[in-house]
Amino acid sequence: MALPVAAYRLIGRFSVSWFARLLHPLLYRWMGGRGFLGRVLGSEMILLTALGRRSGAPRTVALFAYPVAVPPGSWAVVGSRGGSGEIPAWYQNLSENPNGTIQVHGARQAVRSREVSGDEYESIFERAAGAYPGFRLYRAEASHHIPIVVLEPVASGGS
């Protein structure tokens, strides 16, 4: 069920607020990704930790994520930044260094990111927008390409 456009704009603003950036990851870890912080608006929530491209310090963000079948354990994330009109910092960090870690519920996994394009992009976008229709609004109003990144698991110690 689609929400009014104003609701998607409000959700987008909230997603880039201090709560989403600071408190959501803290609560997600504390609750092990269970409950309302683990699944929101038809989408799984994961934590992505990547090194800041300028600071080199770990940066963690909570993101809507969608499972990808190949390779098993992969997740796709959409770089809409809540429709803010800006490229997300996590995407820029992964562009500089594609390695990171994700937490899905209570499990952590080292990952390597890759940006998708073409048919793969459209297929993932349609699945993501089917779960969270706000992505359609964000893409329609964006002045830039909204990237989609697949986070693929790597062997332990390989990050």
C-alpha positions as CSV (number, residue, x, y, z in Angstrom):
1,M,0.0,0.0,0.0
2,A,1.5,3.3,-1.1
3,L,1.5,6.3,1.3
4,P,0.9,9.9,0.3
5,V,3.9,11.7,-1.2
6,A,4.2,13.9,1.9
7,A,4.7,10.8,4.0
8,Y,7.6,9.6,1.9
9,R,9.2,13.0,2.1
10,L,8.8,13.0,5.9
11,I,10.2,9.4,6.1
12,G,13.1,10.6,4.0
13,R,13.9,13.6,6.2
14,F,13.6,11.4,9.3
15,S,16.0,8.8,7.8
16,V,18.8,11.5,7.6
17,S,18.1,12.9,11.1
18,W,20.3,12.5,14.1
19,F,18.1,9.6,15.3
20,A,18.8,7.6,12.1
21,R,22.5,8.5,12.0
22,L,23.4,8.0,15.7
23,L,20.7,6.4,17.8
24,H,19.3,3.9,15.3
25,P,22.6,2.0,14.9
26,L,23.1,2.0,18.7
27,L,19.6,0.7,19.4
28,Y,19.9,-1.9,16.5
29,R,23.0,-3.3,18.0
30,W,21.6,-3.3,21.5
31,M,18.4,-5.1,20.3
32,G,20.3,-7.4,18.0
33,G,18.3,-6.1,15.0
34,R,15.1,-7.5,16.4
35,G,11.7,-5.8,16.6
36,F,10.7,-2.6,14.8
37,L,14.4,-1.6,14.2
38,G,15.1,-4.8,12.2
39,R,12.3,-4.5,9.7
40,V,10.8,-1.1,8.8
41,L,8.1,-0.3,6.1
42,G,8.4,-3.7,4.4
43,S,12.2,-3.6,4.3
44,E,14.9,-5.3,6.2
45,M,17.2,-3.0,8.1
46,I,21.0,-3.7,8.3
47,L,23.9,-1.8,9.7
48,L,26.7,-1.0,7.3
49,T,30.1,0.0,8.6
50,A,32.7,1.5,6.2
51,L,35.8,3.5,6.7
52,G,35.3,7.3,6.2
53,R,37.1,8.4,3.0
54,R,38.5,11.5,4.7
55,S,38.8,10.4,8.4
56,G,39.7,6.7,7.9
57,A,37.4,6.1,11.0
58,P,34.7,3.5,10.9
59,R,31.3,5.0,10.1
60,T,28.0,3.1,10.7
61,V,24.7,3.7,9.1
62,A,21.3,1.9,9.2
63,L,20.0,1.1,5.8
64,F,17.0,-0.5,4.1
65,A,18.4,-3.7,2.5
66,Y,17.1,-6.3,0.1
67,P,18.5,-9.9,-0.2
68,V,20.4,-10.8,-3.4
69,A,20.5,-14.5,-4.3
70,V,24.0,-14.6,-5.8
71,P,26.3,-14.9,-4.0
72,P,24.3,-16.1,-1.1
73,G,24.2,-13.7,1.9
74,S,24.5,-10.6,-0.3
75,W,22.4,-7.5,0.3
76,A,21.4,-4.6,-2.0
77,V,21.2,-1.1,-0.7
78,V,19.8,2.0,-2.4
79,G,21.7,5.2,-2.2
80,S,18.7,7.6,-2.2
81,R,19.7,9.4,1.1
82,G,16.0,9.7,1.9
83,G,15.4,11.9,-1.2
84,S,17.6,14.6,0.1
85,G,19.2,15.3,-3.3
86,E,22.6,14.4,-2.1
87,I,24.8,11.3,-2.6
88,P,25.0,9.4,0.7
89,A,28.4,9.5,2.5
90,W,28.3,5.7,2.9
91,Y,28.3,5.4,-0.9
92,Q,31.2,7.8,-1.2
93,N,33.1,5.9,1.5
94,L,32.5,2.6,-0.4
95,S,33.6,4.2,-3.6
96,E,36.9,5.0,-2.0
97,N,37.3,1.6,-0.2
98,P,34.8,-1.1,-1.2
99,N,35.4,-3.2,2.0
100,G,33.2,-3.0,5.0
101,T,31.0,-5.0,7.4
102,I,27.3,-5.4,7.8
103,Q,25.2,-6.5,10.7
104,V,22.0,-8.3,9.9
105,H,20.1,-8.8,13.1
106,G,22.7,-10.3,15.4
107,A,25.2,-11.5,12.8
108,R,28.1,-9.5,11.5
109,Q,29.8,-10.2,8.1
110,A,32.7,-8.7,6.2
111,V,31.6,-7.5,2.8
112,R,32.9,-6.1,-0.4
113,S,30.7,-3.7,-2.3
114,R,30.0,-3.4,-6.0
115,E,27.8,-0.9,-7.8
116,V,25.2,-2.4,-10.1
117,S,23.9,-1.1,-13.4
118,G,21.7,-2.0,-16.4
119,D,19.2,-4.8,-16.0
120,E,20.5,-5.8,-12.6
121,Y,20.0,-2.2,-11.4
122,E,16.4,-2.1,-12.7
123,S,15.6,-5.5,-11.2
124,I,16.9,-4.6,-7.8
125,F,15.3,-1.1,-8.0
126,E,11.9,-2.5,-8.8
127,R,12.1,-5.0,-5.9
128,A,13.2,-2.3,-3.5
129,A,10.5,0.1,-4.7
130,G,7.9,-2.7,-4.4
131,A,8.8,-2.9,-0.7
132,Y,9.3,0.8,-0.2
133,P,7.5,2.9,-2.9
134,G,9.3,6.1,-1.6
135,F,12.3,5.1,-3.8
136,R,10.2,5.9,-6.9
137,L,9.6,9.4,-5.6
138,Y,13.2,9.9,-4.6
139,R,14.4,8.8,-8.1
140,A,11.9,10.9,-9.9
141,E,12.9,14.0,-8.0
142,A,16.7,13.4,-7.9
143,S,19.0,15.6,-10.0
144,H,21.5,12.8,-10.0
145,H,21.6,9.0,-10.5
146,I,20.6,7.1,-7.4
147,P,23.2,4.3,-7.0
148,I,22.5,0.8,-5.9
149,V,25.2,-1.2,-4.2
150,V,25.4,-4.9,-3.6
151,L,27.3,-5.9,-0.4
152,E,28.8,-9.4,-1.0
153,P,30.1,-11.5,1.8
154,V,33.9,-12.2,1.9
155,A,35.7,-14.9,3.8
156,S,36.5,-14.2,7.5
157,G,39.5,-12.0,7.8
158,G,39.2,-10.8,4.3
159,S,37.9,-7.3,4.9
